[in-house]
Amino acid sequence: GILFNTGAGQHILKNPLVVNSIIDKAALRRTDVILEVGPGTGNLTVKMLEKVKKVIACEIDPRLVGELQKRVQGTCLANKLEIKVGDILKTDLPFFDACVANLPYQISSPFVFKLLLHRPFFRCAILMFQREFALRLVAKPGSKLYCRLSINTQLLARVDHLMKVGKNNFRPPPKVESSVVRIEPKNPPPPINFQEWDGLVRIAFVRKNKTLSAAFKSSAVEQLLDHNYRIHCSLHNTWKSLKLSMLLKYCVYMYVSRCFTNLIKCFVSALQYCCHTYIEIPENFKIAEKIQTILKDTGYSEKRARSMDIDDFIRLLHGFNSEGIHFS
């Protein structure tokens, strides 16, 4: 038999009752295209092939690819299976309706976010994770396990813990207990720039028990936000200059064309733009003072990330952005 590489997360799900329970919870449809990551020897794959239109199985180990091919060879299931060989994290995801997988645990976090940022949207994902990772995904504000992973996942998806799976259901058994989680992406997604959002959340959760006032006093954070603020001011002023220049050129065109009604309207717009102030950064400007002022004005200066929910972070991000401070 094959010697499984546990260092690469190769723990084959052997209990058919658990396999059938996962498939039931996935609510598969005859027309579905299913993405499976880490199919192993195909215990889950073969059961799904009996119920769906197609399974796209992504496997990095050529030995296991051979085992999977042998398992369906000469059967009516063979033409419903597509195998992609390689690292799923370095591969563009194909179109699929649902993802069902017993994941190698070391790729759990990057794979979850690769899934959630994938377009077009899929219906749901039923995924096996290490128990503690699964509990972090569903943790709520105030919980000991609540972290950046929790809030980022819950921003983009509805997450439910479905069932616990003991280590003896695998061959060879892992050192940790496992859990199955359902992830359903929010469609439409929240109208938030995820890079901006994650930049803010990353700062807040570096020390989640600290107040935000303290978390934002890091010199690295201040340098980053100062750099971003200066870029924002520069772009803002450049855009205003271009807009005013275009309006004045249009005034000249209207005058030459003798279209005096439009000329007056255009000239009024140009005057209004002249009244708009450009953002000037004073010589004694200190980003630290601006950051602390925003935190106080939004009411989050003494709050701690561990107890803040999605709405709190949305309000805080808006407070920073409206003052020209960005996180990406």
ZADO-724276 format. One record per residue: residue in three letters; x negated, z, y of N, C-alpha, C, O in turn. Coordinates in steps of 0.05 Angstrom, whole numbers, plus 5000, padded with zeros to 4 digits. Layout:
N
ALAXZYXZYXZYXZY...
This chain:
328
GLY498450004976500050005000498350005025495850025024ILE499649985048498249965074497550255082499050445079LEU495050275093494250525105495050515135493950365150PHE496950695142497950685169496050815189494851015183ASN495950695212494150795234495750985252497050895271THR495651245245497151435261496151465289497651535307GLY493551395293492451405321493751195339493751225363ALA494850985326496250775341499250815341500850635348GLY500151055332502951125332504551005309506950965311GLN503150935286504550815264505751035245504451135227HIS508251095251509751285234512351145227514151115243ILE512551055202514850895193517251065188517151265173LEU519550985200522051135195523051065167523750835162LYS523151265150523751205121526551285113527551195092ASN527851465128530451575120532651375127533151325150PRO534051255106536051055112538451165127539851025141LEU538951425124541251555139540651545169542451495185VAL538151605177537351595205537451315215538351265238VAL536451125199536550835207539350755212539950625233ASN541250815194544050735198545250875222546950755236SER544551125227545651265250544751135276546351105295ILE542151055277541150925302542650665306543450595329ILE543150505285544550255287547450295296548450135312ASP548650495285551450555293551550625323553450535337LYS549650785332549750865361549050635380549750645403ALA547750435369547050195386549450015390549449845408ALA551650055374554049895376553449595378554249455397LEU551949495358551049215358553349025355555349085342ARG552948785366555048575365553948335350551448285351ARG555648175338554747935323553247745340551447595330THR553847735366552547535384550047645397548747505413ASP549147885390546948015404544247905396543747825373VAL542447885416539547855412538348125417538548245438ILE536948225396535748495398532748485400531448335386LEU531648645419528748685421528048935406529049145411GLU526048905387525049135373522049145377520648945374VAL521049385385518149425389517049605368518149825363GLY514949515354513749675333515549675308516349895299PRO516249445296518049435273516849555248518349615229GLY514249585247513049705223513549525199513049285199THR514449645177515049495153517849375152518649245133GLY519449435173522049295176524449445166526549315163ASN524349705162526649855153529049835172531249795164LEU528449855198530549825219531149525223533449455227THR529149365223529449075228531348935209533248795218VAL531048985183532748855163535648925166537448755164LYS536149185172538949275175540149145200542549075200MET538549115221539648985245540148685241542148575251LEU538348555226538648265221541348205207542447995211GLU542348395192544948365178547248365197549448285190LYS546848475222549148525240549048345265551048325279VAL546748225272546548095298545647795295545047705273LYS545647665318544947375318541947345314541047155300LYS540347525326537447485326536047745332536947905349VAL533747795319531948015326529247905334528047755319ILE528347985358525647915367523948165363524248365377ALA522148155343520548395336517748355347516348165341CYS516848555363514148545375512348735361512848985361GLU510248635349508348805333505448725339504748495341ILE503848935343501048885351499148875327496948755329ASP500048975304498348985280498948755261501148745250PRO497048575257497448335240498148405211499548255198ARG497248645201497848725174500848775171502148695151LEU502048915191504848975190506548725195508848705184VAL505548535210506948285214507248145187509348045180GLY505048145171505048025144507148155126508548025111GLU507248425127509148575111512048505119513748465101LEU512548485145515248415154516048135146518348085138GLN514147945148514747675141515447655111517247515103LYS513847795094514347795065517047915058518347825039ARG517948105074520448245068522848065072524848095057VAL522747875091525047705095524747425084526547265084GLN522247365074521647095064523547015042524047165023GLY524746775044526446675023529246785025530946725007THR529946945045532647055048534046915071532846775087CYS536646955073538246835094537646965121538546875142LEU536147185121535547335146533047215160532647265184ALA531447065146528846975156529146815182527546845201ASN531246635184531546465208532746615231532946505253LYS533446875227534547035249532347215261532847365280LEU529947205249527847385258525647225273524647025262GLU524947315297522747195312520647425316521347635326ILE518247365308516047575310514147495332513047265332LYS513647675351511647635371509347825366509748065364VAL506947715363504647875357503047935382502347745397GLY502548185388501048255412501948515424503748655414ASP500748585447501248835461503748795479503648635497ILE505848945473508348905489508048965518509448855535LEU506149145525505749215553504348985569504448985593LYS503048805554501748585567503248315564502248105570THR505648345554507348105547509848105564511048305569ASP510547865574513147845588515447885568515447765547LEU517348045575519548095557521347855556521847725576PRO522347785532524247565529527047645538527447875545PHE528947465538531747535543532647695518532047615496PHE534247905523535448055501537848205511538048265535ASP539648265492542148415500541748715498542748865514ALA540148805477539649085473536849125461535848945448CYS535749355465533149425454533549655435534549865443VAL532649625410532849845390530049875378528949685367ALA528850115380526050135372525250425365526050615378ASN523550445345522050685339519250645351517450535338LEU518950715377516650645393514150795384514251025376PRO511750655386509250815385509251005409509550915432TYR509051265405509551455426507651435450508451515472GLN505251325446503351315468504051105489502951105511ILE505950925483506750735503509550805515510650645530SER510551035509513251105517513851075547515650925555SER512151195564512751195593512450915605514350815618PRO510150765601510050505612512150315602513050135616PHE512850345576514950165565517650215577519150025583VAL518350465582520950525594521250385621523350275627PHE519150395637519350275664519149975663520149835681LYS517649875644517649575640520549485633521449275643LEU521849635616524649575609526449585633528049405639LEU526349815649528249855670527849665694529749625709LEU525449555697524949365719525249075709524848895724HIS526049045684526448775672529048645682531048785685ARG528848385687531248235694531247975677529047865672PRO533547875668536247985674536748245660535348325641PHE538848385668539548645657540248625627541348425619PHE539548825612540448855584542649065583542949215603ARG544049075561546349265559545449555556546349725570CYS543749595536542749875532540249865514539549665503ALA538950095513536650125496537050385480537650595491ILE536550375454536650605436533850645426532850485410LEU532450855435529650875431528851155419530051355426MET527051145400525951395388523451475404521651325409PHE523451735413521251845428520352105416521752235400GLN518052195424517152465419519152655433520152595455ARG519952875420522053045429521653135458523553115474GLU519353225465518953325493519253105513520353145535PHE518252865507518552635525521552575529522452535552ALA523052575507525952525509527352725526529152655542LEU526552985524527853195540527053175569528653245587ARG524653065575523853015603525652795615526352805638LEU526252595599527852375609530652465619531652365639VAL531752665605534452755611534553015628536653115634ALA532153125634532053375648533353365676533253155689LYS534653585684536053595710534453765730532753925721PRO534953745756533553905776533754205769535954305762GLY531554345772531454625765530554685737529654905731SER530654485720529654515692526654515692525354395709LYS525454665673522554685670521354415665519054355673LEU522754235651521653975643522253755664521253535662TYR523753825685524353625706521853535720520253695729CYS521553275722518953165733519452885744521752795746ARG517352755753517552485765518752295745520352125753LEU518052315719519252145699522352175698523751975696SER523252425700526152485699527652335722529552195718ILE526652385747528152285770527951975772529851845781ASN525651865765525251575766527051435746528351235752THR527151545722528851425701531851445709533351255706GLN532651675719535451725725536351575751538651535755LEU534351495767535051325790535951055781537850935792LEU534650955760535050675751536950655727537950435721ALA537550875714539150855689540751115684540151325694ARG542751085667544151315655542651375629542251195613VAL541951625625540351695601541751925586542652115597ASP542051885559543352085542541652145518540551965505HIS541352395511540052485487542052455464544152585465LEU541452295443543352245422543052425398545052535387MET540552455388540152625364537252695361535452555370LYS536852915347534153005339533452885312535152845295VAL530852815309529952705283527452865275525452865289GLY527652995252525353165242523052995233523352765226LYS520653115233518152965227518152865198516752675192ASN519652995180519652915151521152655146521252555123ASN522452545167523852295164521952055167522851825166PHE519452105171517451895176515251895154514752095141ARG514051665151511751645133509451495147509851265155PRO507151615151506551905147507952065169508551965191PRO508552325164509952485184508152535208505852595206PRO509352505233507852565257507452875260508653025246LYS505852955280505453235285507653355302507853605304VAL509253185313511353285332514153205323514453015307GLU516153345333518953275327519753035345518452985366SER521852895338522652655352525652675361527052855351SER526352495379529152485388529852195394528152035401VAL532452125391533451865398534951885424536652055428VAL534351695442535551695469536851425475535851215466ARG539051435489540351195498539851155528540251345543ILE538950925535538350855564540050615572539850405560GLU541750655592543450445601542850385631543450545648PRO541650155636540850095664543250085683545349985676LYS542850185707544950165728545149875738543149775748ASN547449765736547849485745550349465762552549495751PRO550149415788547649355802545849595806546749825805PRO543249545810541349765814541749885841542849755859PRO540750125846540950245873539350075893537249975886PRO540350055917539049885937536650015949536550075973ILE534650065933532250215941529750055931529649955909ASN527750045949525149925941523750125922522950345931PHE523550045897522550245877519650325882518950555877GLN518050145893515250215899515150425921513550615920GLU516850395941517050585963517950855952516751065957TRP520050845936521251085924519151235907518751475910ASP517751085889515851215871513451325887512351535879GLY512751195909510551305925511251575936509551755936LEU513751615946514651875956514752075933513852305936VAL516052005911516452185889513852275877513552505869ARG511852095876509252165865507952385881506852575870ILE508052365907506952575925508352845921507053045918ALA511052835920512553075918512153225891512153465890PHE511753065869511553195843508653245834508253345812VAL506653185850503953255842503753555837502553645818ARG504953715855505253995852508254065857508954135879LYS509854035836512754045840513754325848516054345858ASN512154535845512954805853512154865881512955075892LYS510554695894509854735922512054645940513754485932THR512154755964514054655984513054375992510754315990LEU514954206001514153946010512253956034510453786037SER512654156051510854196074507954216064506154096076ALA507454366043504754406032503854156017501554076019ALA505654026002504953785986503953566004502153415996PHE505153546028504353326046501953386064501153226081LYS500753616060498353686076495753596062493653646073SER495953466039493653366026492353156044493652986055SER489653156046488252966063488552686053488752496069ALA488652646026489052376015491752266022492052036029VAL493852436022496552356029496652286059497752076066GLU495452446076495452396104493952136111494851986128GLN491752086098490251836102491951586094491951386109LEU493251606071494951386062497251326082497651096089LEU498651536090500951496107500051416136501551266149ASP497751506145496751426171496151126170496850976189HIS494851036149494150756145496650586145496850376159ASN498650666129501250516127502750516154503950306161TYR502650736169504050746194502850556215504250426229ARG500150546215498850356234499450066228499749906246ILE499550006202500349736194503149666202503749456213HIS505049856198507849826206508049776236509449586244CYS506649926252506749896281505749616290506849486307SER503549536277502349276283504249046277504648866293LEU505449056253507348846245509848856263510848636270HIS510849086270513149116287512648986314514348836324ASN510349046326509748936353509248636352510048486370THR508048536330507548246327510248106325510647896338TRP512148216310514748096307516248076333517447876340LYS516148296349517448296375516248086394517747956408SER513648056393512247856410513147576403513647416420LEU513247526377514147256368516947196376517646976385LYS518747396373521547366380521847306409523447126417LEU520447456426520647416455519547136462520746996479SER517347056450516146796455518146576448518346376463MET519446596426521446396417523746376437524646156444LEU524646606446526946616466526146476492527746326503LEU523746526501522846406526522546106523523145956542LYS521446016500521245726496523945596495524245376505TYR525945736483528645636482529845616510531345426516CYS529145806527530145796555529145546569530645406583VAL526545486564525445246577526844996567527444816582TYR527444986540528744756529531544726541532344496547MET533044946544535744936556535644836585537444696594TYR533544926600533344846628532844546630534044406646VAL531044446613530444156613532943996605533343776615SER534444106586536843966576539244006595541343886591ARG538844166616540944226635543344356622545644326631CYS542844506601545044656588545044936599544145126586PHE546144966624545745216639547345456627546445686631THR549645406613551145636602549445776580549246016580ASN548345606562546645726541544045836552542946026541LEU543045716575540645816587541046106597539246276593ILE543346166609543846436619543946636596542846846597LYS545346556574545546736550542746786539542147016533CYS541146586537538546606525536746776543535146936534PHE537046746570535346896589536047196588534347366590VAL538647256584539547536582538347656557537447886557SER538347506534537147606509534247666513533147866503ALA532847486527529947516532529447776549527647926543LEU531147816569530948056586531348316569529948506572GLN533348296551533848526534531448596516530748826511TYR530148376506527848426490525548536506523948696495CYS525348456531523248566548523648876551521649026554CYS526148956551526749246555526149406530525649646531HIS526049276506525449416482522449496482520749326487THR521949746477519249846478517649766453518749776430TYR515249696456513349656434512449926424512450126439ILE511749936399510750196388507750226395506150066386GLU507250416412504450466419503550726406504950926408ILE501150716394500150956381498151096401496050976407PRO498851326411497151466430494451536418494251566393GLU492451566435489751636425489651896410488051926391ASN491252086418491152356406493252376383493952596374PHE494152146373496152146351495152276326492852226318LYS496852456314496152586289498352546270500652636274ILE497852406248499852346228500952606215503352626209ALA499252806213500153066201502453186216504353286204GLU502253176243504353286260506953126256509153246255LYS506752866255509152696251510452746224512852766223ILE508852776203509852836176511453096177513653116167GLN510253306188511453576188514053576205515953716198THR514053416226516453396243518753266227521053356228ILE518153056212520152916196521253106175523653116171LEU519453256162520353436141522253656152524253726140LYS521553756176523253956189525953836197528053956193ASP525853606210528253476220530253406198532653406201THR529153326174530853256151531753506136533553486119GLY530553736142531253976128529954026101530854186085TYR527753876096526453896069523754026070522354036050SER522954126093520254246096519654466076517554476064GLU521654636071521254866052522454816025522554996008LYS523354576020524454505993522254445974519954375982ARG522854465948520854405927521954185909524354175904ALA520254005901521053765885522553845860524453705852ARG521854075848523054155823526054195824527454175804SER527054245849529954295852531454085868533754115874MET530053855874531253645890532453425872531153345852ASP534853325879536053115863535652845876534252815896ILE536752635864536452365874537352335902536052205919ASP539752445909540752425936538852555957538552455979ASP537652775949535652905967533352715973532552685996PHE532252595953529952415957530752165972529152055987ILE533152065968534151835983534251896013533351746030ARG535352136019535452226048532652256059532152186082LEU530852376044528152416053526752156058525352126078LEU527051966039525751706042526851566067525251446082HIS529451576072530651456096529451586121528851456141GLY529151856120527951996143525151896150524551856174PHE523551856130520751756134520851466144519551396163ASN522351296130522451016136523550956164522550786178SER525551116173526651066199524651146221525051056244GLU522651296215520551366234518051186230515951246242GLY518250986214516050786210514050876190511850746188ILE514651076173512651166153513551066126515851116117HIS511750916113512350796087510350886066508150976072PHE511150846041509550956018508450736001507150795980SER508750486008507550265992506650046011505649846001
